[in-house]
Amino acid sequence: MFREKLLTTIVHISDLHFGDLGPHDDATLSAAVVDWWRIHPLFDGYLGHHGVALRHLDDFMAMIKENESPILLVTGDITANGGEGQFDLARRYLSSTITLSSGEVIGLEMPQVIAWMIPGNHDHWPGRAAKTLLDLGICGDCTNAFGNLFPRLPLPVQRISLSNGLTIVLLGIDTDSDVASRFPCVQRFFARGNFVSQLARLEEQIRPPSAEEIRVLMLHHSPMHVGFILGISNDSRIALDRFIKRCGISVLLTGHLHKPGAQKYAVEYRGASWNVLELRSGTTTRRDELPLQWAERSQTLSPNTLLVHRLYEVDRNRVEWRTNVFQRFLTGFRDRGPISTDTDYSAVVWPRL
């Protein structure tokens, strides 16, 4: 009898929103940033990172690396507002270590992740904090640090060989690539994605899909979200649907909404049919608790989460993708169980029939 076999483990984090280190190692907050958030919770990513969440993510990665060799993927919004210091702090935390105010040294020490992450809309911001309620600080070109961290977009194609002879083909795009940065920058204000040019460029760079590949596309904006605010332009949505079919994409890894989600749907193209699975990570290290002096506020922030994806060979002719949600509690990230699509907890991602 064939026993199912674990092929690989992927830790999927998103919306880290690194700010500048402040008291208790949380991101510093200007009065104008706080006021903007109070007007509309849409701007909660502007609140920056939570120091304790950085510690908890560090603990989680140390724990999982004891038993597995995970791949770490990041689906955008590395920073709070695209500041040079924020990019530097994020790079050091992810690939090496940082020193906290207490003298404690933490960091994921996974340098390979730099090549396996994509930007989000906040990373395109010009790196200056809001000064007044008339100036959110989002219009303008991105900083030089953006280009240093993301020198090539779409990402160069990454290929991950599995023990059963299959290959994961990892692709990544910038879903803010076609968003105007100059005033009035309406799409940027409403955090909408626009990225037709990225898909066209990526299609030129990859070969037609082969039978031995499982193709995964990382993008910051979430196609399963259909609203105008935080949504995707109509042209980009149409182009994405065509790209998924023509390039044989089986899995979409997304972020942006700050809440985890999953969706599975069937596609058909030129005699082939397969499931496409979107898996969306929530925000992982963004501030998810309000400061005590904001006790009068009734709003709450969504808890930090991450996803752990595992690929299993369940028989010699089938590979399933299974995902669990981990949520940050008082003492760290804990497993909340499988993330559910509309029908079940896993999806067959190979073969395409």
Secondary structure as a PSIPRED ss2 file (coil, helix, strand):
# PSIPRED VFORMAT (PSIPRED V4.0)

   1 M C   1.000  0.000  0.000
   2 F C   1.000  0.000  0.000
   3 R C   1.000  0.000  0.000
   4 E C   1.000  0.000  0.000
   5 K E   0.000  0.000  1.000
   6 L E   0.000  0.000  1.000
   7 L E   0.000  0.000  1.000
   8 T E   0.000  0.000  1.000
   9 T E   0.000  0.000  1.000
  10 I E   0.000  0.000  1.000
  11 V E   0.000  0.000  1.000
  12 H E   0.000  0.000  1.000
  13 I E   0.000  0.000  1.000
  14 S C   1.000  0.000  0.000
  15 D C   1.000  0.000  0.000
  16 L C   1.000  0.000  0.000
  17 H C   1.000  0.000  0.000
  18 F E   0.000  0.000  1.000
  19 G C   1.000  0.000  0.000
  20 D C   1.000  0.000  0.000
  21 L E   0.000  0.000  1.000
  22 G C   1.000  0.000  0.000
  23 P H   0.000  1.000  0.000
  24 H H   0.000  1.000  0.000
  25 D H   0.000  1.000  0.000
  26 D C   1.000  0.000  0.000
  27 A E   0.000  0.000  1.000
  28 T C   1.000  0.000  0.000
  29 L C   1.000  0.000  0.000
  30 S C   1.000  0.000  0.000
  31 A H   0.000  1.000  0.000
  32 A H   0.000  1.000  0.000
  33 V H   0.000  1.000  0.000
  34 V H   0.000  1.000  0.000
  35 D H   0.000  1.000  0.000
  36 W H   0.000  1.000  0.000
  37 W H   0.000  1.000  0.000
  38 R H   0.000  1.000  0.000
  39 I H   0.000  1.000  0.000
  40 H C   1.000  0.000  0.000
  41 P H   0.000  1.000  0.000
  42 L H   0.000  1.000  0.000
  43 F H   0.000  1.000  0.000
  44 D H   0.000  1.000  0.000
  45 G H   0.000  1.000  0.000
  46 Y H   0.000  1.000  0.000
  47 L H   0.000  1.000  0.000
  48 G C   1.000  0.000  0.000
  49 H E   0.000  0.000  1.000
  50 H C   1.000  0.000  0.000
  51 G H   0.000  1.000  0.000
  52 V H   0.000  1.000  0.000
  53 A H   0.000  1.000  0.000
  54 L H   0.000  1.000  0.000
  55 R H   0.000  1.000  0.000
  56 H H   0.000  1.000  0.000
  57 L H   0.000  1.000  0.000
  58 D H   0.000  1.000  0.000
  59 D H   0.000  1.000  0.000
  60 F H   0.000  1.000  0.000
  61 M H   0.000  1.000  0.000
  62 A H   0.000  1.000  0.000
  63 M H   0.000  1.000  0.000
  64 I H   0.000  1.000  0.000
  65 K H   0.000  1.000  0.000
  66 E H   0.000  1.000  0.000
  67 N H   0.000  1.000  0.000
  68 E C   1.000  0.000  0.000
  69 S C   1.000  0.000  0.000
  70 P C   1.000  0.000  0.000
  71 I E   0.000  0.000  1.000
  72 L E   0.000  0.000  1.000
  73 L E   0.000  0.000  1.000
  74 V E   0.000  0.000  1.000
  75 T E   0.000  0.000  1.000
  76 G C   1.000  0.000  0.000
  77 D C   1.000  0.000  0.000
  78 I C   1.000  0.000  0.000
  79 T E   0.000  0.000  1.000
  80 A C   1.000  0.000  0.000
  81 N C   1.000  0.000  0.000
  82 G C   1.000  0.000  0.000
  83 G C   1.000  0.000  0.000
  84 E H   0.000  1.000  0.000
  85 G H   0.000  1.000  0.000
  86 Q H   0.000  1.000  0.000
  87 F H   0.000  1.000  0.000
  88 D H   0.000  1.000  0.000
  89 L H   0.000  1.000  0.000
  90 A H   0.000  1.000  0.000
  91 R H   0.000  1.000  0.000
  92 R H   0.000  1.000  0.000
  93 Y H   0.000  1.000  0.000
  94 L H   0.000  1.000  0.000
  95 S H   0.000  1.000  0.000
  96 S C   1.000  0.000  0.000
  97 T C   1.000  0.000  0.000
  98 I E   0.000  0.000  1.000
  99 T E   0.000  0.000  1.000
 100 L C   1.000  0.000  0.000
 101 S C   1.000  0.000  0.000
 102 S C   1.000  0.000  0.000
 103 G C   1.000  0.000  0.000
 104 E C   1.000  0.000  0.000
 105 V E   0.000  0.000  1.000
 106 I E   0.000  0.000  1.000
 107 G C   1.000  0.000  0.000
 108 L C   1.000  0.000  0.000
 109 E C   1.000  0.000  0.000
 110 M C   1.000  0.000  0.000
 111 P H   0.000  1.000  0.000
 112 Q H   0.000  1.000  0.000
 113 V H   0.000  1.000  0.000
 114 I H   0.000  1.000  0.000
 115 A H   0.000  1.000  0.000
 116 W H   0.000  1.000  0.000
 117 M E   0.000  0.000  1.000
 118 I E   0.000  0.000  1.000
 119 P C   1.000  0.000  0.000
 120 G C   1.000  0.000  0.000
 121 N H   0.000  1.000  0.000
 122 H H   0.000  1.000  0.000
 123 D H   0.000  1.000  0.000
 124 H H   0.000  1.000  0.000
 125 W C   1.000  0.000  0.000
 126 P C   1.000  0.000  0.000
 127 G C   1.000  0.000  0.000
 128 R C   1.000  0.000  0.000
 129 A C   1.000  0.000  0.000
 130 A C   1.000  0.000  0.000
 131 K C   1.000  0.000  0.000
 132 T E   0.000  0.000  1.000
 133 L C   1.000  0.000  0.000
 134 L C   1.000  0.000  0.000
 135 D E   0.000  0.000  1.000
 136 L C   1.000  0.000  0.000
 137 G C   1.000  0.000  0.000
 138 I C   1.000  0.000  0.000
 139 C C   1.000  0.000  0.000
 140 G C   1.000  0.000  0.000
 141 D C   1.000  0.000  0.000
 142 C C   1.000  0.000  0.000
 143 T C   1.000  0.000  0.000
 144 N H   0.000  1.000  0.000
 145 A H   0.000  1.000  0.000
 146 F H   0.000  1.000  0.000
 147 G H   0.000  1.000  0.000
 148 N H   0.000  1.000  0.000
 149 L H   0.000  1.000  0.000
 150 F C   1.000  0.000  0.000
 151 P C   1.000  0.000  0.000
 152 R C   1.000  0.000  0.000
 153 L C   1.000  0.000  0.000
 154 P C   1.000  0.000  0.000
 155 L C   1.000  0.000  0.000
 156 P C   1.000  0.000  0.000
 157 V C   1.000  0.000  0.000
 158 Q E   0.000  0.000  1.000
 159 R E   0.000  0.000  1.000
 160 I E   0.000  0.000  1.000
 161 S E   0.000  0.000  1.000
 162 L C   1.000  0.000  0.000
 163 S C   1.000  0.000  0.000
 164 N C   1.000  0.000  0.000
 165 G C   1.000  0.000  0.000
 166 L C   1.000  0.000  0.000
 167 T E   0.000  0.000  1.000
 168 I E   0.000  0.000  1.000
 169 V E   0.000  0.000  1.000
 170 L E   0.000  0.000  1.000
 171 L E   0.000  0.000  1.000
 172 G E   0.000  0.000  1.000
 173 I C   1.000  0.000  0.000
 174 D C   1.000  0.000  0.000
 175 T C   1.000  0.000  0.000
 176 D C   1.000  0.000  0.000
 177 S C   1.000  0.000  0.000
 178 D C   1.000  0.000  0.000
 179 V C   1.000  0.000  0.000
 180 A C   1.000  0.000  0.000
 181 S C   1.000  0.000  0.000
 182 R C   1.000  0.000  0.000
 183 F C   1.000  0.000  0.000
 184 P C   1.000  0.000  0.000
 185 C C   1.000  0.000  0.000
 186 V H   0.000  1.000  0.000
 187 Q H   0.000  1.000  0.000
 188 R H   0.000  1.000  0.000
 189 F H   0.000  1.000  0.000
 190 F C   1.000  0.000  0.000
 191 A C   1.000  0.000  0.000
 192 R C   1.000  0.000  0.000
 193 G E   0.000  0.000  1.000
 194 N C   1.000  0.000  0.000
 195 F C   1.000  0.000  0.000
 196 V H   0.000  1.000  0.000
 197 S H   0.000  1.000  0.000
 198 Q H   0.000  1.000  0.000
 199 L H   0.000  1.000  0.000
 200 A H   0.000  1.000  0.000
 201 R H   0.000  1.000  0.000
 202 L H   0.000  1.000  0.000
 203 E H   0.000  1.000  0.000
 204 E H   0.000  1.000  0.000
 205 Q H   0.000  1.000  0.000
 206 I C   1.000  0.000  0.000
 207 R C   1.000  0.000  0.000
 208 P C   1.000  0.000  0.000
 209 P C   1.000  0.000  0.000
 210 S C   1.000  0.000  0.000
 211 A C   1.000  0.000  0.000
 212 E C   1.000  0.000  0.000
 213 E E   0.000  0.000  1.000
 214 I E   0.000  0.000  1.000
 215 R E   0.000  0.000  1.000
 216 V E   0.000  0.000  1.000
 217 L E   0.000  0.000  1.000
 218 M E   0.000  0.000  1.000
 219 L C   1.000  0.000  0.000
 220 H C   1.000  0.000  0.000
 221 H C   1.000  0.000  0.000
 222 S C   1.000  0.000  0.000
 223 P C   1.000  0.000  0.000
 224 M C   1.000  0.000  0.000
 225 H C   1.000  0.000  0.000
 226 V C   1.000  0.000  0.000
 227 G C   1.000  0.000  0.000
 228 F C   1.000  0.000  0.000
 229 I C   1.000  0.000  0.000
 230 L C   1.000  0.000  0.000
 231 G C   1.000  0.000  0.000
 232 I E   0.000  0.000  1.000
 233 S C   1.000  0.000  0.000
 234 N H   0.000  1.000  0.000
 235 D H   0.000  1.000  0.000
 236 S H   0.000  1.000  0.000
 237 R H   0.000  1.000  0.000
 238 I H   0.000  1.000  0.000
 239 A H   0.000  1.000  0.000
 240 L H   0.000  1.000  0.000
 241 D H   0.000  1.000  0.000
 242 R H   0.000  1.000  0.000
 243 F H   0.000  1.000  0.000
 244 I H   0.000  1.000  0.000
 245 K H   0.000  1.000  0.000
 246 R H   0.000  1.000  0.000
 247 C C   1.000  0.000  0.000
 248 G C   1.000  0.000  0.000
 249 I E   0.000  0.000  1.000
 250 S E   0.000  0.000  1.000
 251 V E   0.000  0.000  1.000
 252 L E   0.000  0.000  1.000
 253 L E   0.000  0.000  1.000
 254 T E   0.000  0.000  1.000
 255 G C   1.000  0.000  0.000
 256 H C   1.000  0.000  0.000
 257 L C   1.000  0.000  0.000
 258 H C   1.000  0.000  0.000
 259 K C   1.000  0.000  0.000
 260 P C   1.000  0.000  0.000
 261 G E   0.000  0.000  1.000
 262 A E   0.000  0.000  1.000
 263 Q E   0.000  0.000  1.000
 264 K E   0.000  0.000  1.000
 265 Y E   0.000  0.000  1.000
 266 A E   0.000  0.000  1.000
 267 V E   0.000  0.000  1.000
 268 E E   0.000  0.000  1.000
 269 Y E   0.000  0.000  1.000
 270 R C   1.000  0.000  0.000
 271 G C   1.000  0.000  0.000
 272 A E   0.000  0.000  1.000
 273 S E   0.000  0.000  1.000
 274 W E   0.000  0.000  1.000
 275 N E   0.000  0.000  1.000
 276 V E   0.000  0.000  1.000
 277 L E   0.000  0.000  1.000
 278 E E   0.000  0.000  1.000
 279 L E   0.000  0.000  1.000
 280 R E   0.000  0.000  1.000
 281 S C   1.000  0.000  0.000
 282 G C   1.000  0.000  0.000
 283 T C   1.000  0.000  0.000
 284 T C   1.000  0.000  0.000
 285 T C   1.000  0.000  0.000
 286 R E   0.000  0.000  1.000
 287 R C   1.000  0.000  0.000
 288 D C   1.000  0.000  0.000
 289 E C   1.000  0.000  0.000
 290 L C   1.000  0.000  0.000
 291 P C   1.000  0.000  0.000
 292 L H   0.000  1.000  0.000
 293 Q H   0.000  1.000  0.000
 294 W H   0.000  1.000  0.000
 295 A C   1.000  0.000  0.000
 296 E C   1.000  0.000  0.000
 297 R C   1.000  0.000  0.000
 298 S C   1.000  0.000  0.000
 299 Q C   1.000  0.000  0.000
 300 T C   1.000  0.000  0.000
 301 L C   1.000  0.000  0.000
 302 S C   1.000  0.000  0.000
 303 P C   1.000  0.000  0.000
 304 N C   1.000  0.000  0.000
 305 T E   0.000  0.000  1.000
 306 L E   0.000  0.000  1.000
 307 L E   0.000  0.000  1.000
 308 V E   0.000  0.000  1.000
 309 H E   0.000  0.000  1.000
 310 R E   0.000  0.000  1.000
 311 L E   0.000  0.000  1.000
 312 Y E   0.000  0.000  1.000
 313 E E   0.000  0.000  1.000
 314 V E   0.000  0.000  1.000
 315 D E   0.000  0.000  1.000
 316 R C   1.000  0.000  0.000
 317 N C   1.000  0.000  0.000
 318 R E   0.000  0.000  1.000
 319 V E   0.000  0.000  1.000
 320 E E   0.000  0.000  1.000
 321 W E   0.000  0.000  1.000
 322 R E   0.000  0.000  1.000
 323 T E   0.000  0.000  1.000
 324 N E   0.000  0.000  1.000
 325 V E   0.000  0.000  1.000
 326 F E   0.000  0.000  1.000
 327 Q E   0.000  0.000  1.000
 328 R E   0.000  0.000  1.000
 329 F E   0.000  0.000  1.000
 330 L C   1.000  0.000  0.000
 331 T C   1.000  0.000  0.000
 332 G E   0.000  0.000  1.000
 333 F E   0.000  0.000  1.000
 334 R E   0.000  0.000  1.000
 335 D E   0.000  0.000  1.000
 336 R E   0.000  0.000  1.000
 337 G E   0.000  0.000  1.000
 338 P E   0.000  0.000  1.000
 339 I C   1.000  0.000  0.000
 340 S C   1.000  0.000  0.000
 341 T C   1.000  0.000  0.000
 342 D C   1.000  0.000  0.000
 343 T C   1.000  0.000  0.000
 344 D C   1.000  0.000  0.000
 345 Y C   1.000  0.000  0.000
 346 S E   0.000  0.000  1.000
 347 A E   0.000  0.000  1.000
 348 V E   0.000  0.000  1.000
 349 V E   0.000  0.000  1.000
 350 W E   0.000  0.000  1.000
 351 P C   1.000  0.000  0.000
 352 R C   1.000  0.000  0.000
 353 L C   1.000  0.000  0.000
